[in-house]
Structure formats: structure tokens, C-alpha cells
Amino acid sequence: MRRRRARGAEAPTIVISDDGDSSAVEVVEAPTFSSTFPQSSSSRRDRAPRLAKRHRSATSAGSEWLLEDAAASLSQPEQAASASAAARPAQPEPPRPEQTAASSDALALNAAAEAQSPDRQSYLHIFDRILRTVLEGEAELFSDSERATLSAFSALDRHSRYLYTRIYMRKPAWIRVSSLKYGEPEVVEQSCRFLSARAPSSDEAFLQTEADIAACEDAVGLLAVPELRAVAKARGIKQVAGKTKEALTALLLKGAKQRTVTSFFQKNKEDSGKQRLGALAAEALRIAGPVIRLSPPVAELFERLHLVFFRMPVHLGDDNPMKFAVLASIGQLRFPSYTVARSAGLFASRDDVIQFKALCETGYEMGVLATSPAKKTEDHERGWGAYLAHRDRWTAHLEALCSAQSDAAKHSAGVTSSSEDAERKAVDYWRRHFTPGWALARIVERGAGFAATLKRYADERDVLESLLSQTTYRLGRRGDWYERLIMLHATHLRPKRARGDAQATDLAAQSLARAREVCIRALDDEHVNRVSLHAISRQLRAIEAKLGLGADQQLCHARFAPEWRQAPVRSEVGVRVRDAARRGPSVWVGDDGVPCSVEQLVLWRYRADGYTGVHAENAIATTLFSLLFWDIIFHPLPGVLDTEYQSRPLDMGSESFYFSRQALIEQRLDEIGAGSFADAIRDVYARESGAECVGVSWDLTCDQLLSVATCLGGKGLVAICRVLAAEYRLKKSGFPDLCLWNAEAGRVLFVEVKGPNDKLSDTQRDWLDILLASGIGAEVCLVREPSPLPPP
């Protein structure tokens, strides 16, 4: 027989007979969790001289105390404890099992490794900083028992905290201890022992062990494919070659659930099935060896801790700010220099934090379900069910909002508002982002999307009306809600007309009339953005045409948005590279014969007209805006710059960004309009080059930006920057693809490139309209393939 170690597993060994006989498969058991943590270290004392030599050569000043104590403890355990306590900084006694000489030996090795691994120091430094910052400023958001648990974590030894940090950063799942490569194996095993022991001051251990595994699926899921295949063969399951892990797991579970011949003679057949699953789980755990998982209650506590620190549910999605903080601490990223101004009382109470987190998680899950294809109705039904579970809560919340707004209106009657009041209201509006009501409104909005997909149009109408009935949350979305509500009344809820059916005709006219009323409501709503105003204005005219209203009966409104200006159109002909297997943007043959994108092809053509240019899309506009408004973007306001690991203020893209900085923004716009912008661009670029900042592309050189800014002039820059300052979320996209300039002539031209079958979006049309209205050159370039030659 030949002995083969399974990939990804160190403890178990799978033995397969040379003749391939499946009955000769042997699974060699790995040691249990407790056996990997020796209680006696006498067998390892002979390693002391060698270990002391290794860790002395790699030590640093900050870890000398740990290394010296570890070396001493190998020879004199009792003296080492008192010497270590005297040398270490004062801190509470860590709630962990008594440290043996072997564990000190391992910790000494790991301390030497940490001195040479800055990323280890960074993970732990940031995690500890988060804990310290929150407990110093917002400890009231946690209960006494939760604070005790956090204090117990702080009292753990350095590597145990580091190991927990690394496990916390991974996806929540059961993990084999043998797969953890976060230090010497002895250190990892001992740290797992510390973390899985319940602290005296805490109700929960930080880690769970294999003793806490309740589901057979979890135990079997720990095995690698070779191990699963070996277990399946040992159980007589055939044709396992080439099967995936999921398929092998399903086969094993199915086999364990099937009744055997002997089970027919057992009195309690249900217990027999449980016993078979239990035997399979025990076998899987014997192979896997020691396993651990984050204790769910403690993990949830740390998720809330990070939410309070970063001001966002960082455990949702892939962009975890903790990762960026680590990269910044080891020099891989650099954030701008600004004054961190953590805001007190951003979260009202512990209950608010818990509710806010739970609602954000529900909204995130609904967002994932919304990405499913429309044909997968079960996912959309689940999303709709999630909304229904919160509908009564939303209704009650609306009633409370209505009452509060009524009281506020009585107190503010006759009071004249000032610019300071507008700024205060903008800050107050932003703080609502951290309330359960804001997260609840997001759930309701997602519910409207599920109703649309499931064609529950009457339900969708009711949901949209409930959202539009309040002006407390998500004001920037009101234009989209109006557009959809108008379409519902004008199309989906309008009865089909039938010849000779007067009643159906009347009902259809009434539905169109309701759609027209919604259009008027939208035009009266000051929170509707200009892109939506254009769309609603078009909807209004189409509805009035269907109603047969003449020009004298059509609505005249001050906010009625006429059609966008039509940008000049230029046509170019190119040869497209055909590749049926290719996915993504089209590829064309460049003027030099090299395949390129359609934008690069157009750049070739404009160079012949004396232009220099780049394919930057939105980067030109957003980079110029960020450089010119750098100090205003990073102006300290409550609740927007709460950590040093931000590339933008938290309210960037919110409706409150402009109004909370209105005086500063208007003053800067005046300065730019007066021609004071070149030095600002040059200074900020030189000082902050490479820093992570919203909208900035450092691929653009300073000379390129100065050339574009000079050609635009103060007036052009003011037009672009004013739009971005007021509606950054909407206007950060849709800018023309190409930025072209002729420095000698002082001309700049923005070109939107469209290939075959491409159409301009409303955002692109709006940007072209803004540029043309400001006297800035803008046009559309249509690229087409050559017409086929007529047959001879």
C-alpha cells in the first residue's frame, strides 16, 4: 500500500491500496482537538538552547521582554512567571488556561516572526485601535456584559488577538486548525485553546470547537475532495472519480440517510437515521482534526463594534474598510491628510445600533436576491416576503414621522430660515443615514423592485406612494420613484381599451389622468433632480397627447424641462474585429493596424485635426473637481470624517454634501471663476499625489490637467464643478468618453463615442446639455462599419 497525504490537510493521512481496491481504503485518524494542546512540555525542553538562539537573532526592542521570558520559562518555569509579570506593561490578567513551557516556547518563536512581519503588527494594531476608540468615546452603545467581553479580548496575549483578527477577516465558516498559517503550529494551536476557553468575565468563548458542530453537513464540508472520495469508497459508494466536492458531500449525506436492512428491525427508526449521520460526522471530524469557528454571539458583537467605528456595516459586501486600513498601515495605500472629527451621539442608543445593523443585513440580502434573473421567481418571492415582514413596521414608522413633522411645523411657523439653518438641516439630514428608519426605507424601496419583477403592479404602486409620502429619507431617489409611478398609471395599471367598451375607455382615461397628476406632483417637488425632470416632462407631454389635450390645455410649469440641446454629430467609419468567442467591448482595427477600442480609434481621427486627448470618461471632470475642492471635501463636519482611513467624506454623493458646505463651495466657485485655479491644481497635485481620494485618477498628469483647465477657463470649470458639487452621485458618471484639447488654439472638446446600436443615456444627454449651455465644445461621434458592397 502507498501512503498519500491529502492536499490541504496535515493531520489526516489517507492510505489507498496499490491494486485500487476500494475495500482496502483506510482513513488514519487525526488527533482530537484536546490532544493537540499538550499539558506537559517536558518532551520539548531540550529545544530551549536552539530556540533561544533563533529568537534572539530576530528580536526587536518591542518584543525583547516576551522572548527573554520565553527562553527563561523553558528552563525555569516558576521563575519565568514572576519575571515576565515584572517586565511586561501593566494589564489585566488574560482569561486563558495556564501557559506551559511549550506554549511559551511557541509564543517566543512567533514574537520573533512578528518582528519581521509588519502585516501582523498592522492587523492587530488596527483591531486594537478600533476597540480602544469605540470604548473610549461610545461605550454606552454596548451593555455591561458586552464591554466585559471586549475587555477580556484586550487582555488576551498578543498572538491570540492577532489570530482572532485574521479569522474574523475571513468568511464565517468552520476552519481546520491545520490550515491556519498565521504563525508556528504550536502558537496557533495554543492560541486556539485560549480563544476557545470561556473567560471568567465573559458569557461566551471567542471561538467554537468541533464539540459545537451540530449539523453533519458542516462536519463533512470540512473535508477536501481526496478525503471525501476516500470516505465514500470506504462506505461502498461507487463512481466517485471526477465528482466535485458538492456532489461527493451530497452522496455521503444521502447514503447516511438511507435505511439499511438492520434498520427495519429497530424500534426507533428516526433515531437510527440520526445515529448514521452522527457516525458520518464523527468520522469526518476524526479526519479533519481540530476545527474552530467564530462564536456567533461574539462575532456579532465585533461586527457592531466595527459598524460603530467605520460608520457602516463593514461585514456586508467585499469592500471591507478594515482591509484598506491594513494596506495603509503597511504602506500599500495612502489616504489624504485631514482632521479626524469623530461625532458624538451619531447613534442614539444601543438598541438603535442593533436595529440598524439587522435592517442593513436584510437590505443587503434583498439586494443580492434582486440580482437573480427574473425567471428565478423563488428568489424574488423571498425578497417580496422580506418586505412584507417589515411592512407593518414601516407603516407605524410613517405615522410617527407624520406626527413629528406636524409638531415641528408648528414650532417653526413664522421663523425665518438662514444659511446657518440650511447647513444645520443638511447635517441633520445626513445623520439620519445612521438611524433604523433609513435602513428600513431601503428595504421598502427594494420591496417595490421585487413587486415590479413579480408584476404585482398594484402593490408596487402602494409601496411607491408610501415612499413618496415622506421627505425624511432617501430624497435623492424621489425622481426615480415618480418616474416609475407615472409609468404604472400610464401603462401597467391602465385598462386596455376595447372597441365599443365605453367603461374601459373611461377607466383608461382616468388612469392617464392620475398619471398626469403624479407628473404635476413631481414637478412641484423640489427634491427631484434635473435628469428626472427631463424624463417626467417627456412623460407629461406623452400623457397629454393620449388624453387629446391641445396646446392651450397642456400644463405650463416653471420646472418643466424642455428637450436637451442636440450635440453636433460626427460620423466615422472603421473595421470591426469579429470574434464570436469574445465578450465585452467591441474591438476595432486602429489606423496603425493594431486592434484597439472604439474610443482609441476615434482618438486617432481627432489627432488629425490637431487635438491632443485622452480616453478618460468621467476621470477628467472628477479629478479636476477633487483637486480644486480638496480642502472642502475633507472639511471636518460631524459624522463625515470619523476615521483616518477614508478616501472621501461619508456624505459624498449624498444630498447633504452641498448644503452642509454651501458657503465654502460658493466662495471657491467665485475664486475659480475669477481665474484662480492653476496654482491650486498644481499645489494639491504635488502635495497629495498618490493619495486615495474620491474621483481622482493619478494616471492623468499634472500637465494634462492644467492644459484642460486652461482651455476650459474659469467659466467652464465653474459649470462642471457646480454640477458635481450639487449632484455628485448622479453626475459622477455619464461624462463624455474623450477629452480633447488644442493648447495652442485654447480649445477643448468633449466627445461621446457611440458604436453601432449604442444610444445615449439620459445622464449622458444631460452632461452634453450642461457643456453646450456653458459654451464648452461637445459632440457625439458615431462609429459605423463600412456599408457592404452591392452584388455585381
N, C-alpha and C positions, 0 to 999 in steps of 0.2 A: 504493500500500500504506500502511496505517496502522501505526504502531508502538505497542505496548502493553506496559507493564511488568507482569510477573506479580506478584500480591499475595504479600507476604511474602518477595519476593526482590529484592535490589537489584542484584546483579551481572548476571544474565541478562536479555536482552530478547527477547521473542517477537514476531515480525513475521508478521502474517496479511494475506493479500491482501484487497482490498476486495470482490472478487467471491466470496469464500468458498471458493475452490478449494483443496482440501486439499493438492494437489500444490505449492501455492505457499507452503507454510509454511516459514519459515526460523527456525532457532534460532541466535541470536547467542551465541557462546561467551563465558563469563565468564573473567576472568583466573585463572590457576592459583594454587595456594597460595603458591608461592615468589614469584610476580610481585607479590603484594600487599604484600610486605615489601621496600621499596626498599633497596638497599645504599648508595645515594648520596643526599644531601639537598641538593645544590646548587640544585635547582629550587625548593626551599622556603625558602631563606634570606631571600628578600625579605619573608617573613611575620614576621620577628623583631620589628620595632617594634610591629606590630599585636598580636601575641600577648603581648608583654611588657606592653603596656598593659592587655590583658584580664585576665591572671592577676594583675597587681599589685593591681587593684581588688577582687579576690575572695579574696586570700590571707589566711591566718591565721598566727599566730606559729608554730604547729607545722609548717607546710609552707613557710615562707619559704626555707629552705635549698634545697629542691627547685626552687622557682620561680626563684630567683636563678641557680642553676646552669644551669637550662634556658635562661634568657634569654642567659646568657653563652656557652653552648655553641653557640648559633646563630651567633654572630659569631666566637668564638674557641674552636673545639672542643678544641684541645690544652690551653689553659689551664683550660678548664672542668673537665676530668677531675681535675686536681690540686686545684682549688678546691673541687670537690664532695666529694672524699675528705676534705679537711680539715674541712669544715663538718658532714658527716654524723656521726651517732653511730657508734662503732666497731662493726663487724660483719663477718663473713666475706664475701669477695668472692662475689657471686651467680654461680652457674654458668649464664651465659647468653651469647648472642652479643654481640659488641662493640656498644655503643649508638651509633647515629648521631645526627647533629644533628636529623634528622626525628623520631626516636623520642623524643629529649629534648623536642623541641617538643611532641609529643603528650602526654608524661607531665606536662609543665608545665600544659597545659590541664586534664588530668584532676585534678591536685592542687588546682587552683583549684575544680573542681567538687566534689571530696571535702570541701573546707572548708565547703561549703554543703549536703552530703548526709550527715546523721548516720547514715542506714541503712547507707551504705557503710562508714563507720567501725565500725559495730556488727558487721556480718558479719565483718570482718577481725579486730576486737578479740576477739570470742568464739572464732573459729577459732584465733587465735594463743594465746589463753588455754588452750584445750583442749590444744594441743600442748605448751605450756610446763608445765602442771600435770602431765600424764601423764609427760613425760620427766623431770621433777624427782622424782616420787615412785614411779613404776612403770616405769622404763626397762628393767628386767630382763625385762619381758614382750615385748620386741622384740629381734630379732637385731641384730648389728653393722651389717649392710647396711641393715636397715630404719631403724635410727637415723641412718645416713648419709643415707638418702633424706629423712627428716624434717628433718634439719639443712639439706639442700640446699633444701628448700622454705622454711625460715625465712630463708635467705639471698637468696631472690628479692626483686625490687623490690616495692613496696607494691601496685601495681595488678595485677601478675601473681598475687600471692597472693589479692587480692580477686576477680579474675576466676575463679580456680580454685575459690574458695569458692562463688561463685554457680553455677558449672556443677555443682559437687558436689551442691548442694542440689536440682538438677533431676533428673528421671527419667533414668536412664542410657540414652543414645541418641546417635546421630550428630547433630551440630548444625551448621548453616551459620553460618560466621563472620559473614556479613552480617546474621544475625538477632539477634546478640548486642548488646543495647542497654545495656551496662554501662560506658559512657564514650565518649569520642570514638573514631570509627572507627580513627584511626591508633593510638591507645593499645591498643585491643582487638586489632588485627592484630599489633602488636609484642609484646604480652603472649602471644598465641598462639604466636608464634615462640619466645619464651623458654621457654614451658611445653612445647613440642614438641621442644626440643633436650635431648638426654640430658646430664645433669650429670656432670662427671668423677668425682664421688664416689658416683654412683647407677647402678644397673644398668638403670633404666627411665626413660623420659621421662614427664612428668606427663600429657601429652596425646598422643593418636594423631592422625594426619592422614589425608587421603584416600588416601595411599600404603598405609595399613594396612587399607583396606577389601578384604575377600576375597570377600564374597558380593554378587552382583548385586542381590539383594533390598534390601540395605542402601543401595546407591547409588540405586536407583530410588525407594526410600522417602523420599529427601531432597527430592524434587520436589513442588511444590504441584500442585493439581488443574489449573489452566490450563496449567502446564508439561507435565504428563503428557498432557493432551489434545493439545497441540501435537506432542509427540514421537510419540504414537500416530498422528495424522494424517499426519505425515511418513513414517511406516513403512507407510502404506497401510491402517491399521486403521480401519474404518468404524463408524458408530453409537456414537460415544463421548460424545455430548452427554447430560448428565444423570447420568452414571455417577459413582459415588463414587471416592475415592482408592484404596480397596482393590480395586475392580473394575478400574480402569484399570491398576493395578500388575499384577494377575493377567493382564490381556490382553497387556500388554507382555512379561511373562515367558513366557507361553505362545507368543507369536509368535516370541520369540527362540529358544525350544527347538525349534520346528517345523523340520523339514528342508526345505531349498529344493531346487529342481531341480538346481542345480550340486552340492549336497552328495552326490547319489547317485554322482557320478563321482569323489569324493575317496576316497583310500585310508583315511584315519583319520577316520571319521565322528564318533567321540566328540570328537576334538579340534575338529572343525568346530563342534559344538554349544557347546563351551566358548568358542570364538572369538566366536560370535554373542552369547553372554551377556557376554563381555568387552567387545565393542563397545558393547552397550547400556549397560553400567556406565560405560564411558568417556564416552559421550555424556551420561549423567545427571550425571556429575561435572563435565563441562565447563559444563553449565548451572548446577549448584549453586554452583560456585565453591569456595573453600576451605572445608573442613569439619574439625571436630575432634570428639574423643570422649575421655572419661576413659580413661586407660590402666588396664585391668582390674587388673593387679597392684598398682598404686599406689592405685587406688580401694579395693581390698580392704584395703590397709594402713590407710587413713584410716577405713574402717568399723570396723576393730578398735580404732583409736585412740579413736574416739567411743564404742564399746562400753565400753572401759575407763573413760572419763571419766564417762559418764552411767549406767554400770552396767546397760545394757540395749541390745539390738540396735536402735539408732535407725533403721537403714536399712530396717527392716521396718514396713510399715503407713504410715498417713498422719500420725499424731501424732508428728512429729519434734521432740524437745526442743530441737533447735537453733533451730527457728522461734520457739518460745516464748522462748528466751533472747534472740533478736534483738528481739522485741517488747518484752521487759522492758528492754532496754538503750536503746531509743528512747522509753521512757515509755508504751508502749501497754498494757503489763501490769505489775503489781506483785506480787512474791512476798513472802511473810512474811519478817520479820527473824528469823534464827536462826543458831546457831553451826554453821558447816560443819565437819564432823569426818570427813575422808576416812580410810577404814580401810585400813591397810596389810595386804598379803597376802590381799586378798579373792579374787583369782585366784591359784591355786597356781603356775602356770607359763605360759610362752608356749604350750606345747602345749595346755594346758587352755583357754586363750582361743580358740585356733584351733578346737579340737573343739567348744567351747561355741557358738561363732558358727555353725559349719557345722550343728550339730544344731538350733539355733534356726531357721535358714533352712529346714531340712527340715520342722520342725514347722509353720512358718508356711505353707509351700507346701501341706502336708497340710490345714491349716485352711481354706485357700482352696478346695481341692478338695472339702472336706466341705460347702461351701455349695451345691454343684451339686445340681440336682434328683435324686431317687432314680432316675428313669428314665434319667439320663445315666450309665449304668453304667461307661462307659470312664473317667470321672474317678474314680469310687470304686475301680475296679480299680487305677488308678495309685496312689491313696492306700494301698490294701492292699499293693501291691508295695513302696511305700516302707517300710512297716512290716516286711515280710518281709526287706528288705535290712538291717534293724537288729536282727532277732530274735536272731540268734546273739550279737551283742554284748550285748544285754540279758540273755540267759541267763548269759553269762560274768560280767556285772556283778553279777547276783544272787548268784552263787556267791561272789564276792569280798565282797559285803556280808554274807552269812551268816557267812563266816569272821571278818570284822572284828567283827561283833556278838557272836559267841561269845567272842572274846578279850576284848572289853570287858566282857562279863557276868562273866567270871572275875575280872577286876581289881576290879570294883565289888561283888563279893559281900561282904556283911556291912557295907558302908559306908552310913551313914545320910545321906540326902539332906537339904539345907537349901533355904531360899528362894534363897540365892545360887546353889546348884547348878541350881535350876529356871530362874533367869534366864540362867545361862551356857548351859544346854541350849537355851533358846529362841533365844539369839543364834547358837549353833552351827547350829541348825536353819535359821535364816534364811540363813546363809552358804552353805548347800547350794544355794540358788537360783542360785548362780554357778558351779556345777560341771557338767561334761558329763553326769553322771548325772541331774541334774534335767531337763535338756533331753531326755535320752533317755527318761525316764519319760513326758514329754509326748507324744513320738512313739508310744510304746506305747499310751498312753491313746487317742490318735487312731486307732490301728490297731483298737482294739476298736469304735470307732464305725463304721469302714468295714466291719468284719465284720458288724455288725448290719444295716447298709444292704444289704449283699450277701446277707444271710440265711445267713451262714456261722456258725450258732449254736454249733456245737461249737468252732470256732476262737475265737469271741468268749468262750466260757466259759474256755478255756485262757488267753487274754490277761488276762482279769479276775482269774483265780486267781493269775497271776504278779504282777499289780499288788498284790493283797492279801497276797501272801506277804512283802512288805517294809513296814517302817514308817519308812523313811528319807525318802521323797519324797511330796509331794502328799497330806498327811494329811487335808486338808480335803475331799478328793474321795472318801474311803473310803465314806462313806454312800451316795453315788450308785452306786459300784461294787457294793456289797452289794445295793442295790435291783434293779439290772439282773441280777445273777447269780441272785437269787431268782426273778425273772420267767423267766429262761431255764430253770431247772429245773422250775418250776411250770407253764410254758406251752409254750415253743417246743421244749424237749427232751423233753417228756413224751409218750410214745406215745399215740396215740388209742385209746380203748377200743372194743372191738367185742364185741357180744353173743356170749357163749359162748366167747370167746377168753380163757382163764384166764391165759395167758402175758402177753398185752398188759396185762391188768388188774394183774398183779403188777409188771410193769415201770413202769406208770404210778404205782403206789403207791410204788415205790422212788424214782422221780424226785421225787414230792412229799415223801418223807422226806428226801431230800437238800436240797430247798429249805428244809425246816424246820430242818435242821442249820445251813444258812447263816444263817437268821434268828437262831438262838441265838448263832452266832459274832459276828454284827453287834451283838447286844445286849451281848455281853461286851466289845466293842471300845470303849475309852474315847475313841477319836478320832471316833466317829460323832456328828454334830451332832443337835440336838433335832428339826429338821424331818424328817430321815431316820429318826429313831427312831419318830416317829409313823407314817410310811409303812410301815416294817418291821413295826411292831406290828400294823398292819391286815393286812399280808400274812400274818403269822404266824397270826392268827385265821382268815383265809380258808382257809389251807392245812390247819389243824387241822380245820376243818369238812369239807373234802373228804376228809380221812382218817377222818372219823367219830369223832373223839375227843370224849369228853364233857367236861363242865366240870371234873371231878376229874382228867382226864388232860391238860388244857391246861397249857401252861407258865406258871409264875409266876416273874417275873423282876423284880429291883429296878429295872431301867431300862426295863421295859415302859411304854410311853407310852399312857395312856388317850386317849380321844377328846377333841378340843379342846372347850373351852367354846363353847356356842352363843350368839352375839351376838344381841341383840334385832333384829328386822327391822321396818323401816318401809316402807310402800308409797306411792308417789306416781304420779300419772297425768299424762302430758304428751303433747303433739302433736309428732310427729317430722316433720322436713322430709325429704321423699322426693326424691332426686335420683339417677337411675340412673348418671349420669356421675361422681358423687362417690366418691372413695376416702378412706379414713381414718376417724377417729372420727365417730360419728353427730352430727347437728345437730338441735336441738330448738327449739321456739318458747318464748322466755322469757316470764315473766309480764308484761313490758312490751311484748311483741310482737316483740322483736328476736331473731333466731336466735342461739342460744348452745349451748355444750356441755352434756352431761347433768349434769356437775358444777355448772356455773353455775346450771342450772335448780333443782337441789336446794338450792343456797345461798339462792336466793330463798325457798324454802319454809321453811327453818330460821330465816331472819331474822324471820319472823312469830312465832316462838317466843321472840324476844328474844335470839337469838345473833348475834354478830359472827364472821365467819370468812373464811378464805382457802382456795383450792384449791391446796395446796402439796405434796400427796402426801408424799414422804419428806423434803422440804426442811426442814420444821419440826423433825423429830427430829434429822436430821444436823447442822443448823445449831446447834441448842442444844448438841448433844454437842461439836461442834468448838469453840464459844466457851468452853464450860466446861472443856474439856481441852486448850486451845490450847498451853500450855507443855509439857504432857506429850506431845502429838502430835509437837511439834518438839523433844523432848528428844534431845540428841545421843547416839546409840548407834552402835557400829561398823557401817558399811555401810548406813546408812539415810538419812543426810543428807550426801551426798558432794558435792553441788554447791549453788550458791545459786539454782538455777533449778527449785526443787521446790515443788509445791503440797501435797505430802504426803510423809511418810517412805516409803521404798521398801517397807517391810514392812507398810504399811497394808493391811488386808484379809488379811494372812497369819495363820496360826495362831500365829505367834510374837509378834504385836503385844502381846497382853495379857500373856503370861507374861514377856516381857522388861521390862515396865513394871509388873508386878503390884503392887509395894509403893506406887508413886506413884498408880496408879489407885485402889486400895482406900482410900488416905488421902483422895483427892479425893472419892470417893463418900461417905465419912463426913462430910466437910465439907458436901457438898450436902445430905445427909440431915439435918444439924443446922440447915439453913436458910440457909447461906452460899452464895448463888448469884446474887442480883440484882446486887450490885456487880461481880462477876466478868463477868457478861454485859455490863453497861454499860461497863466499862473496856475490855474487849477489843474490843467493837464500835466504840468511839470511836477506839481506837488503830490497829486493823487494817482498818478499813472500806475495802473495795475490793480488798484483797489476795486473790490466788488461793489459796484453801485448800480442801482436800477437804471436800465435803459442804455448804459454806457458800453460801447464797443471800442476797446483799446486797439483793435485792429486798424481802426481809422487813425491816420497820423495827424499830428497837430497841424501840419501844413495844409493837409486836405480840409480839415475843419475850418481853418482860418480862411482858406480860399472860398469855401462855400458861404461862410458867414459874411465875408466882404462882398461877394456878389449879391447876396440877399439884401444886405443893408439893414439898418435898424428897423425900418418899417416891416420888411419881410420876416425878420426874426421875431418881432413882437406878435405878428399874426400867428405864427406857428406856435410860439411859446404860450400865448394866451389860451389857445385851444387845449394844449396839453396840460396846462395848469388846472383848467376847469374840468376837463373830462379825460383824465389820463387813462382810465380803464377802457374807455371806448376808443380813444384815438391813438393808443399805442400800437395799433395795427391799422392796415389799410393805406399806409403812405405809399406813394408810387415806388416802383421797383428800382429805378435808376435815378441817380443824382449826377447830372452833367453840368460842367461849368467851363467857361472860357474866361480865364483870368485877365487876358489882355483886353477883351471887349467888355468885361464886367458883367457877363450874362450867366444866368443859371437856369437850368431846365430840368424839371422832374418828369419822368416818363413812366407810365404804367404800361407794361408789356403784356400782351394777350396773345396766346397761341390759338390754334383752331378750336372752335367750340367753347372758348373761355368767355365769360361775361364779367362785367364789373359788378362788384358787390355794392351795397348801399354805403358802407363805410368808405370804400374807395371813391365812389362818386362824390361823397361829402368832402373828402380831402381835396379832390380835384377842384371842387367848387370853392373851397376856402382859399386855395392857392390862386386861382384865377381872379377871385374877388379882391385879393390883396395885390394884384398886379405881378404875380410871380409866374414865370413861364411853366406851363404844364401841358402835357398832351398824352394821347394814347397811341401806342404803336401796335398795330395788328400784324402778326406774322402768319403768312399763309404758304402752303406748298404750291409749287407751280401747277398750273392747270394742265390736265392730261392732253396730249396731242390728239387731234381728231383722227379717226381711222382714215387711211389712204383710200 
